[in-house]
Amino acid sequence: MSAKIDFIKFLTATLTAASTKLLAANPANTATAGRLNQIVRTADDNVSEGHWARIAPLYDPLSPKLQLAVMHINADLIAGLRSVPDFDAYFALIAAEVQS
């Protein structure tokens, strides 16, 4: 269970850092930062166990495949190529990405 919580904290920290960068940019990208903040605000440790089951083997130790999946999904979210309404959908997107 603690690995799942650690991974959730990692994801929220990554999104928060990206949001901060977007807000500090000149000009600030408040719309995208707001979308990332919405994902972070809806984060909790009650994400689907089914999604976690697909991610867990790649988390401990953190595999390059999982790191790349998170990096690409975050880049797509920032670029507006993908959109998710909340953290659950974001987590599901990561789980699907590592299975492909």
PLY file of the C-alpha trace (Angstrom):
ply
format ascii 1.0
element vertex 100
property float x
property float y
property float z
element edge 99
property int vertex1
property int vertex2
end_header
0.00 0.00 0.00
2.78 2.45 0.78
4.25 2.02 -2.71
0.92 3.08 -4.19
0.79 6.13 -1.94
4.40 6.98 -2.82
3.59 6.74 -6.53
0.53 8.97 -6.10
2.69 11.53 -4.29
5.26 11.31 -7.09
2.56 11.95 -9.70
1.01 14.87 -7.84
4.43 16.43 -7.23
5.27 16.08 -10.93
2.01 17.74 -11.97
2.38 20.49 -9.37
5.90 21.27 -10.59
4.68 21.44 -14.20
1.84 23.75 -13.16
4.24 26.04 -11.30
6.47 26.25 -14.38
3.50 27.13 -16.56
2.41 29.88 -14.19
5.95 31.31 -14.03
6.35 31.37 -17.81
6.11 34.61 -19.70
3.31 34.71 -20.69
1.80 32.48 -18.04
-0.27 29.54 -19.25
-2.99 29.71 -16.62
-5.49 27.53 -18.49
-3.18 24.52 -18.69
-1.90 25.10 -15.16
-5.50 25.12 -13.97
-6.19 21.78 -15.69
-3.13 20.22 -14.04
-4.14 21.65 -10.66
-7.62 20.15 -11.08
-6.06 16.71 -11.55
-3.95 17.22 -8.40
-6.93 18.45 -6.35
-8.84 15.24 -7.09
-5.95 12.94 -6.12
-6.41 10.52 -3.26
-5.18 7.05 -2.42
-8.43 5.39 -3.51
-7.41 4.86 -7.11
-8.52 1.65 -8.71
-6.73 -1.44 -7.46
-7.02 -2.83 -10.98
-5.04 0.07 -12.40
-2.52 -0.14 -9.56
-2.07 -3.87 -10.24
-0.88 -3.01 -13.77
1.47 -0.28 -12.55
2.87 -1.85 -9.35
5.32 -4.28 -11.02
6.86 -1.34 -12.87
7.07 0.89 -9.80
9.35 -0.96 -7.43
11.97 -0.33 -8.71
10.76 2.54 -10.90
11.16 1.26 -14.44
12.10 3.36 -17.44
8.86 2.26 -19.14
6.77 3.75 -16.32
8.88 6.91 -16.20
8.47 7.39 -19.95
4.73 6.77 -19.78
4.31 9.45 -17.11
6.58 11.85 -18.98
4.73 11.40 -22.31
1.26 11.64 -20.76
2.23 14.79 -18.86
3.69 16.31 -22.02
0.48 15.49 -23.91
-1.64 17.03 -21.14
0.46 20.20 -21.21
0.31 20.38 -25.01
-3.46 19.86 -24.96
-3.24 16.59 -26.89
-4.92 14.64 -24.08
-7.40 15.67 -21.47
-8.58 14.00 -18.27
-11.24 15.25 -15.86
-9.65 14.01 -12.64
-6.86 12.03 -11.02
-8.66 8.69 -11.43
-8.81 9.17 -15.19
-5.17 10.29 -15.21
-4.14 7.18 -13.27
-6.16 4.99 -15.66
-4.41 6.63 -18.61
-1.02 5.78 -17.12
-2.11 2.18 -16.47
-3.30 1.82 -20.06
-0.10 3.37 -21.41
2.18 0.91 -19.60
0.13 -2.00 -20.92
0.54 -1.00 -24.56
0 1
1 2
2 3
3 4
4 5
5 6
6 7
7 8
8 9
9 10
10 11
11 12
12 13
13 14
14 15
15 16
16 17
17 18
18 19
19 20
20 21
21 22
22 23
23 24
24 25
25 26
26 27
27 28
28 29
29 30
30 31
31 32
32 33
33 34
34 35
35 36
36 37
37 38
38 39
39 40
40 41
41 42
42 43
43 44
44 45
45 46
46 47
47 48
48 49
49 50
50 51
51 52
52 53
53 54
54 55
55 56
56 57
57 58
58 59
59 60
60 61
61 62
62 63
63 64
64 65
65 66
66 67
67 68
68 69
69 70
70 71
71 72
72 73
73 74
74 75
75 76
76 77
77 78
78 79
79 80
80 81
81 82
82 83
83 84
84 85
85 86
86 87
87 88
88 89
89 90
90 91
91 92
92 93
93 94
94 95
95 96
96 97
97 98
98 99
